[in-house]
Amino acid sequence: MEKTTEKQNLTRTETTTLPKREFVVDGPRSKITIGSGHGLAVISGPCVIDSKELVMRTARELVEITQRVGVPLIFKSSYEKDNRGSEKNWTGPMANEGLKILAEVRKEFGIPVLTDIHRHEDIEMVAEHVDVLQIPAYMCQQTSLLIAAGKTGKAINVKKGQFLAPENLSGAVSKIRSTGNKNVLLTERGACFGYNRLVADMRSIPLMQECGAPACFDATHVIRLYGISSADPAGGEPRFVPHLTLAAVAAGADALFLETHPNPMEAKCDAASQLNLKHYESLLRMSVEVRKAIKSPEHVGEIRF
């Protein structure tokens, strides 16, 4: 008996179609829009406020560099660093002093400012001093924190937890948007690869964008080697920050997150992983060139071979 084999009609997904996405930050003297139809933007500054002098100096240099390169800047520094490996580590100047320093950055340079929030009860106070509230990676599933942040009406950057698949950030987006606040940015900062090491999966960029929010990429946390003090040069691999950053731009990131410091090994937090400020302009210029090459994040996923 003769067998007949019917050919199956199999289809597969070969392109990525990104939804319209927008993140808008109104600074004191500038408005920054990140997402569909807009160029790269950057979030940068020292990991934590080491001192007022250090923050003001770094902010001034970052403003000068980003204006020369033509990339909009959101300044970042934490007034408190609650996630530390030891109770003896520097945790920052705390809210009373730190928020005044961040407010001075806003006033003097006219740029928007971002900082972390750790506790529900701090949110209203912090929202009075900065333009963007950042949800730390370990807190990205804390429903009460996300909803309280959303209710302020402020722009919100959610750092993706190392333990979370990128598409699962849709839950964080939904929680914030349930308050009526649609202004959300999502930031990739690595995924757990066994103990104490992170890796970057560039597929996370379009996957986060498919959540309906722009995607930002943070190389300066991916290269941190946990389990080793950040005060030890062996605690990070900053030489790989350019490789990861440029790969993320090529993959279609809408923005970059680069912690930077003029003397990284003197930093009171993440000394081994922050980008040396002397390398900042070169990396930013290369990033802009890569962005020009891909034309837009949408173009990457729609390439026809």
C-alpha positions in Angstrom: 0.0 0.0 0.0 1.5 3.3 -1.0 2.0 5.9 1.7 1.2 9.6 1.0 3.0 12.3 3.0 1.3 15.6 3.2 3.6 18.6 3.5 2.9 20.6 6.6 2.6 24.4 6.3 4.9 25.6 9.1 5.3 29.2 9.9 7.8 30.9 12.2 8.3 34.3 13.6 11.2 36.0 11.8 10.8 39.7 12.6 10.1 41.8 15.6 7.5 44.5 15.6 7.9 46.9 18.5 4.9 48.8 20.0 4.9 52.5 20.3 6.6 53.5 23.6 7.5 56.7 25.3 9.1 57.9 28.5 9.0 61.7 29.1 11.0 63.5 31.7 10.4 67.2 32.4 13.5 68.7 33.9 13.9 72.2 35.3 15.1 73.6 31.9 14.8 70.7 29.5 12.4 68.0 28.4 13.7 64.6 27.5 11.7 62.0 25.5 12.9 58.5 25.2 11.4 55.8 22.9 9.8 55.6 19.5 11.2 58.1 17.0 13.8 59.5 19.4 17.6 59.1 19.7 19.6 57.7 22.5 19.5 59.3 25.9 21.8 58.5 28.9 21.3 58.2 32.6 24.6 58.8 34.4 26.4 59.8 37.6 28.2 58.3 40.6 26.6 55.3 42.1 26.0 57.0 45.4 26.6 60.5 46.7 30.2 60.4 48.1 30.2 64.1 48.8 28.6 67.3 47.5 31.8 68.3 45.8 32.2 65.0 43.9 28.6 65.1 42.7 28.7 68.7 41.5 32.0 68.2 39.8 30.8 65.0 38.0 27.5 66.6 37.0 29.3 69.6 35.5 31.6 67.4 33.4 28.7 65.1 32.3 26.7 68.2 31.2 29.6 69.4 29.2 30.3 66.0 27.6 26.6 65.2 26.7 26.1 68.7 25.2 29.2 68.2 23.0 28.0 64.8 21.9 24.4 65.8 21.6 22.8 63.2 23.9 20.3 64.2 26.5 21.3 63.5 30.1 19.4 62.4 33.2 21.7 62.7 36.2 21.7 59.8 38.6 23.1 59.3 42.1 21.7 57.6 45.2 21.3 59.5 48.5 21.1 56.1 50.2 22.5 52.7 49.1 20.5 50.2 51.1 21.7 47.0 49.4 25.3 46.6 50.7 27.3 43.5 51.4 28.2 44.6 55.0 26.6 46.8 57.6 30.0 48.6 57.8 29.8 49.8 54.2 29.0 53.4 53.3 25.2 53.8 52.8 25.2 57.4 51.6 24.4 60.8 53.2 20.8 59.7 53.6 17.7 61.7 52.7 18.0 65.0 54.7 21.4 65.8 53.2 21.4 63.8 50.0 18.1 65.1 48.6 19.3 68.7 49.1 22.5 67.9 47.0 20.4 66.4 44.2 18.1 69.4 44.2 21.1 71.7 43.9 22.2 69.7 40.8 18.8 70.3 39.3 18.9 74.0 40.1 22.5 74.7 38.9 22.5 72.7 35.7 18.9 72.6 34.8 18.9 68.9 34.1 16.5 66.2 35.3 17.7 64.0 38.3 17.0 60.4 39.1 17.5 58.6 42.4 16.5 55.3 44.0 13.6 54.8 46.4 13.7 51.9 48.9 10.7 52.5 51.2 7.1 53.3 50.8 7.2 56.0 53.5 10.1 57.9 51.7 8.4 58.3 48.3 6.5 61.6 48.7 9.6 63.3 50.2 11.9 62.0 47.4 9.4 63.0 44.7 9.6 66.6 45.8 13.3 66.8 45.0 13.8 64.7 41.8 12.3 64.1 38.4 12.6 60.3 38.1 12.0 57.7 40.8 14.0 54.5 40.4 12.8 51.1 41.6 15.9 49.1 42.6 16.3 45.7 41.0 15.7 43.7 44.1 12.5 45.7 44.7 11.0 45.4 41.2 8.2 43.1 42.3 7.2 45.0 45.4 3.6 45.8 44.6 3.1 48.4 47.3 6.3 50.3 46.3 5.4 50.3 42.6 1.9 51.5 43.2 3.0 54.2 45.6 5.6 55.4 43.2 3.0 55.4 40.4 0.6 57.5 42.4 3.2 60.4 42.6 2.8 60.9 38.8 6.5 61.0 38.5 8.5 59.3 35.7 9.6 55.9 37.0 12.6 53.7 36.0 12.3 50.1 37.0 15.6 48.1 37.2 15.0 44.5 36.1 15.8 42.1 38.9 18.6 39.6 38.2 16.1 36.8 39.0 13.4 37.9 36.5 12.8 37.1 32.9 12.5 40.4 30.8 9.0 39.7 29.7 7.9 39.3 33.3 8.5 43.0 33.8 5.1 43.4 32.3 3.8 42.9 35.8 5.7 45.9 37.1 4.5 48.0 34.2 0.9 46.9 34.9 1.1 47.8 38.6 2.4 51.3 37.9 -0.1 51.9 35.1 -3.0 50.8 37.3 -2.5 54.2 39.1 -3.0 56.1 35.8 0.7 56.8 35.5 1.9 55.6 32.0 5.4 57.1 32.2 7.6 54.0 32.7 11.2 53.1 31.6 12.6 49.5 32.0 16.3 48.9 32.6 18.3 45.7 32.0 21.2 45.2 34.4 22.0 41.5 33.9 20.7 38.1 34.8 22.0 35.6 37.3 24.5 33.1 35.9 25.1 30.8 38.8 26.3 32.4 41.9 28.0 35.9 42.0 28.1 36.5 38.2 25.7 38.2 35.8 25.3 37.9 32.1 23.5 40.1 29.6 21.0 38.6 27.2 20.5 41.1 24.4 17.1 39.6 23.6 15.9 41.3 26.8 15.9 44.6 25.0 13.1 43.9 22.5 11.3 41.7 25.1 11.1 44.6 27.5 10.1 47.0 24.7 7.3 44.6 23.9 6.0 45.4 27.4 5.1 48.8 25.9 7.9 50.7 27.6 11.3 52.0 26.3 14.3 49.8 27.2 17.5 51.1 28.9 20.7 49.1 29.3 23.0 49.2 32.3 26.5 47.7 31.6 28.1 49.0 34.7 26.1 46.6 36.9 26.4 43.6 34.6 30.2 43.5 35.0 30.1 43.6 38.8 31.5 40.4 40.4 29.4 39.8 43.5 30.9 38.0 46.5 34.0 40.3 46.2 34.0 43.7 47.8 33.4 46.5 45.4 36.4 48.2 47.0 38.6 45.4 45.6 39.7 45.9 42.0 38.8 42.2 41.4 35.2 43.0 42.2 34.4 44.1 38.7 35.3 43.9 35.0 34.9 47.5 33.7 37.0 46.7 30.6 33.8 45.0 29.3 31.5 48.0 29.7 32.2 49.2 26.1 31.5 45.8 24.6 28.2 45.4 26.4 27.1 49.0 25.9 27.7 48.9 22.2 26.1 45.5 21.8 23.0 46.9 23.6 22.8 49.9 21.3 23.1 47.6 18.3 20.3 45.5 19.7 18.1 48.5 19.9 18.3 50.0 23.4 16.4 53.3 23.7 18.7 54.6 26.4 21.9 53.8 28.3 22.6 53.7 32.1 26.2 54.3 32.9 27.4 54.9 36.4 30.6 57.0 36.2 33.1 58.5 38.6 36.2 60.6 38.1 38.3 58.3 40.4 36.4 55.0 40.5 38.7 53.2 43.0 38.1 56.1 45.5 34.3 55.7 45.2 32.5 54.7 48.4 30.3 52.2 46.5 30.8 50.1 43.3 34.4 51.3 43.0 35.4 48.2 40.9 32.6 48.6 38.4 31.9 52.3 37.7 33.1 53.7 34.3 36.0 56.0 34.7 34.8 59.5 33.7 37.9 59.9 31.4 36.5 57.2 29.1 32.9 58.5 29.1 32.9 60.8 26.1 34.7 58.2 23.8 32.1 55.5 24.7 29.2 57.9 24.2 30.5 58.9 20.8 30.9 55.3 19.7 27.4 54.6 21.0 26.0 57.4 18.9 27.7 56.0 15.8 26.3 52.5 16.4 22.8 54.0 16.8 23.3 55.8 13.4 24.2 52.5 11.8 21.1 50.7 12.9 18.9 53.8 12.2 16.3 52.9 14.9 15.4 50.0 17.3 12.5 49.1 15.0 14.8 48.7 12.1 16.9 46.0 13.9 13.9 43.7 14.3 12.5 44.3 10.8 15.6 43.6 8.8 14.9 41.4 5.8 17.8 39.1 4.6 
